[in-house]
Amino acid sequence: MKRILYLLIVVLFTLSSCRDKDLDMTLMSKTIYEGAVINEITASDAWHVTVIQDENTFVELEYSAFLEEYLRVTNSDSELKIGFSRSLNIPSNTVMNATVHTPSLQKVHLSEAVSAVLDGHFPEASLTMELEDAATCKGGDFSGRADVKLSSASTLVDCYFHGPLCNIELDDASVFKGWFTEDSLFVKLNGASRLTTYGGVVGGANVEVSEASSLNMLQTYISRMMFIVVQDASEASVAVTRPAILEGFVMNASTLHYQGNPILDVACDATSTLSPL
């Protein structure tokens, strides 16, 4: 009986190996949607996506040949969708790249381990960006209002937001690293998420750091006021320079570091630390 079971396992493994070896890995490419309108991008299924700000609109696809029958790339009502028609077991050497050239970008939704690069300045009046399911995104320069949400261990790095308002929310061990130059900034961190800024100037900021999350905004200058809540074993470091005001609460075993000698009105409970730098 054991020998039969062993032989069955060997046969199944062999068949699986043969199936992988039989996959057609020939590199295919095509250019689609030339001259179309694309200002929203939704991508899933671990595609590698590059978005280039360009006066001309077109999409370049590069992929392994065996994926041809499963491709699901559509453009409807200016929304480009990139993915597959079904779940696939994809070998690590599979090629699946999409390069999108478009003059505008108003909405980005990345999921299921998609990795994306945003190249260029996108001057739209507003942007909505959502990353989930371990999606990653790098780059991009946005000068309008921005609403950004990261969840499920997603990452957004080297991104520059400058405009009237940015609202950014991170959850489930997500990470943001970038720049803000905004009149108003709203930040909410939950679930061991991390936000780090590399520079910029913000007029007013409203910040909440919770659930073992961390925030480092020492490189960003606050010109008017920051209201901050740091709680639930979280940590934050901020730079607020007089005559700007720093207000808020630090509680539940949390720490707030600050520099710049601000006008200070922060309540700190006995389990937490309020520390000048």
LINQUI-V90684 format. One record per residue. SS is DSSP state (2 for helix, 1 for strand, 0 for the rest). D_CENTER is the distance of its C-alpha to the mean C-alpha in Angstrom with 1 decimal. Layout:
ss->SS d_center->D_CENTER
ss->SS d_center->D_CENTER
This chain:
ss->0 d_center->52.0
ss->2 d_center->49.7
ss->2 d_center->50.5
ss->2 d_center->49.7
ss->2 d_center->46.3
ss->2 d_center->45.7
ss->2 d_center->46.7
ss->2 d_center->44.5
ss->2 d_center->41.4
ss->2 d_center->42.4
ss->2 d_center->42.8
ss->2 d_center->39.5
ss->2 d_center->37.7
ss->2 d_center->39.8
ss->2 d_center->38.9
ss->2 d_center->35.2
ss->2 d_center->35.5
ss->2 d_center->37.5
ss->2 d_center->35.0
ss->2 d_center->32.3
ss->2 d_center->34.8
ss->2 d_center->35.8
ss->0 d_center->32.4
ss->0 d_center->32.7
ss->0 d_center->30.2
ss->0 d_center->31.5
ss->1 d_center->28.9
ss->1 d_center->28.7
ss->1 d_center->27.3
ss->1 d_center->27.6
ss->1 d_center->26.7
ss->1 d_center->26.3
ss->0 d_center->25.8
ss->0 d_center->27.5
ss->0 d_center->28.0
ss->0 d_center->26.0
ss->0 d_center->23.8
ss->0 d_center->20.1
ss->0 d_center->17.7
ss->1 d_center->15.4
ss->1 d_center->13.6
ss->1 d_center->13.0
ss->1 d_center->12.7
ss->0 d_center->13.4
ss->0 d_center->15.7
ss->0 d_center->14.1
ss->0 d_center->14.7
ss->1 d_center->13.9
ss->1 d_center->13.1
ss->1 d_center->13.9
ss->1 d_center->14.1
ss->1 d_center->16.9
ss->1 d_center->18.3
ss->0 d_center->21.9
ss->0 d_center->24.9
ss->0 d_center->25.6
ss->0 d_center->23.7
ss->1 d_center->23.7
ss->1 d_center->21.8
ss->1 d_center->22.6
ss->1 d_center->22.4
ss->1 d_center->23.4
ss->1 d_center->24.0
ss->1 d_center->26.5
ss->2 d_center->29.5
ss->2 d_center->29.6
ss->2 d_center->26.4
ss->2 d_center->28.2
ss->2 d_center->29.5
ss->2 d_center->26.2
ss->1 d_center->24.2
ss->1 d_center->22.7
ss->1 d_center->21.6
ss->1 d_center->22.6
ss->1 d_center->22.5
ss->1 d_center->23.8
ss->0 d_center->23.9
ss->0 d_center->21.6
ss->1 d_center->18.8
ss->1 d_center->18.2
ss->1 d_center->17.5
ss->1 d_center->17.1
ss->1 d_center->18.1
ss->1 d_center->21.3
ss->0 d_center->24.1
ss->0 d_center->24.4
ss->0 d_center->23.1
ss->0 d_center->24.0
ss->0 d_center->24.7
ss->0 d_center->23.5
ss->0 d_center->25.0
ss->0 d_center->22.9
ss->0 d_center->24.6
ss->0 d_center->23.6
ss->0 d_center->22.3
ss->1 d_center->19.8
ss->1 d_center->18.4
ss->1 d_center->17.8
ss->1 d_center->18.0
ss->1 d_center->17.8
ss->1 d_center->19.8
ss->1 d_center->19.7
ss->0 d_center->20.8
ss->0 d_center->18.5
ss->0 d_center->15.1
ss->0 d_center->14.9
ss->1 d_center->12.5
ss->1 d_center->9.6
ss->1 d_center->9.2
ss->1 d_center->8.0
ss->0 d_center->9.7
ss->0 d_center->12.2
ss->0 d_center->10.9
ss->0 d_center->10.2
ss->1 d_center->9.4
ss->1 d_center->9.0
ss->1 d_center->10.4
ss->1 d_center->11.0
ss->1 d_center->14.5
ss->1 d_center->16.5
ss->1 d_center->17.0
ss->1 d_center->16.3
ss->0 d_center->18.8
ss->0 d_center->18.5
ss->0 d_center->19.8
ss->1 d_center->16.6
ss->1 d_center->13.1
ss->1 d_center->11.3
ss->1 d_center->7.6
ss->1 d_center->6.8
ss->1 d_center->4.8
ss->0 d_center->7.7
ss->0 d_center->10.2
ss->0 d_center->8.8
ss->0 d_center->6.6
ss->1 d_center->5.4
ss->1 d_center->5.1
ss->1 d_center->7.7
ss->1 d_center->10.0
ss->1 d_center->11.0
ss->1 d_center->13.6
ss->1 d_center->13.9
ss->0 d_center->17.2
ss->0 d_center->17.4
ss->1 d_center->16.4
ss->1 d_center->12.7
ss->1 d_center->11.5
ss->1 d_center->7.9
ss->1 d_center->7.4
ss->1 d_center->5.5
ss->0 d_center->8.3
ss->0 d_center->10.3
ss->0 d_center->9.2
ss->0 d_center->5.5
ss->1 d_center->4.3
ss->1 d_center->3.4
ss->1 d_center->7.2
ss->1 d_center->10.2
ss->1 d_center->9.2
ss->1 d_center->12.3
ss->1 d_center->13.0
ss->1 d_center->16.7
ss->1 d_center->18.7
ss->1 d_center->20.5
ss->1 d_center->17.8
ss->1 d_center->14.2
ss->1 d_center->13.3
ss->1 d_center->10.2
ss->1 d_center->10.2
ss->1 d_center->9.0
ss->0 d_center->11.0
ss->0 d_center->12.3
ss->0 d_center->11.7
ss->0 d_center->8.0
ss->1 d_center->7.5
ss->1 d_center->6.9
ss->1 d_center->9.5
ss->1 d_center->10.9
ss->1 d_center->13.6
ss->1 d_center->14.9
ss->1 d_center->18.2
ss->1 d_center->18.7
ss->1 d_center->21.8
ss->1 d_center->20.2
ss->1 d_center->17.1
ss->1 d_center->16.3
ss->1 d_center->14.2
ss->1 d_center->14.3
ss->1 d_center->13.5
ss->0 d_center->14.9
ss->0 d_center->15.4
ss->0 d_center->15.4
ss->0 d_center->12.0
ss->1 d_center->11.9
ss->1 d_center->11.3
ss->1 d_center->13.1
ss->1 d_center->14.2
ss->1 d_center->16.2
ss->1 d_center->18.4
ss->0 d_center->19.1
ss->1 d_center->21.4
ss->1 d_center->20.8
ss->1 d_center->23.8
ss->1 d_center->23.2
ss->1 d_center->20.5
ss->1 d_center->20.3
ss->1 d_center->18.5
ss->1 d_center->18.6
ss->1 d_center->17.9
ss->0 d_center->19.0
ss->0 d_center->19.5
ss->0 d_center->19.5
ss->0 d_center->16.4
ss->1 d_center->16.6
ss->1 d_center->16.0
ss->1 d_center->17.3
ss->1 d_center->18.0
ss->1 d_center->21.2
ss->1 d_center->20.4
ss->1 d_center->19.9
ss->1 d_center->23.2
ss->1 d_center->23.8
ss->1 d_center->26.7
ss->1 d_center->27.9
ss->1 d_center->26.7
ss->1 d_center->24.1
ss->1 d_center->24.5
ss->1 d_center->22.8
ss->1 d_center->23.1
ss->1 d_center->22.6
ss->0 d_center->23.7
ss->0 d_center->23.9
ss->0 d_center->24.0
ss->0 d_center->21.1
ss->1 d_center->21.3
ss->1 d_center->20.5
ss->1 d_center->21.7
ss->1 d_center->22.2
ss->1 d_center->24.4
ss->1 d_center->26.6
ss->0 d_center->29.7
ss->0 d_center->32.9
ss->0 d_center->33.7
ss->0 d_center->30.2
ss->1 d_center->30.1
ss->1 d_center->28.2
ss->1 d_center->28.6
ss->1 d_center->27.4
ss->1 d_center->27.9
ss->1 d_center->27.4
ss->0 d_center->28.4
ss->0 d_center->28.4
ss->0 d_center->28.4
ss->0 d_center->25.8
ss->1 d_center->25.9
ss->1 d_center->25.3
ss->1 d_center->26.0
ss->1 d_center->26.8
ss->1 d_center->28.4
ss->0 d_center->30.2
ss->0 d_center->33.0
ss->0 d_center->31.6
ss->1 d_center->33.7
ss->1 d_center->32.8
ss->1 d_center->32.9
ss->1 d_center->31.0
ss->1 d_center->32.4
ss->1 d_center->31.9
ss->0 d_center->33.4
ss->0 d_center->35.5
ss->0 d_center->32.9
ss->0 d_center->30.4
ss->1 d_center->30.5
ss->1 d_center->30.3
ss->1 d_center->30.6
ss->1 d_center->31.2
ss->0 d_center->30.2
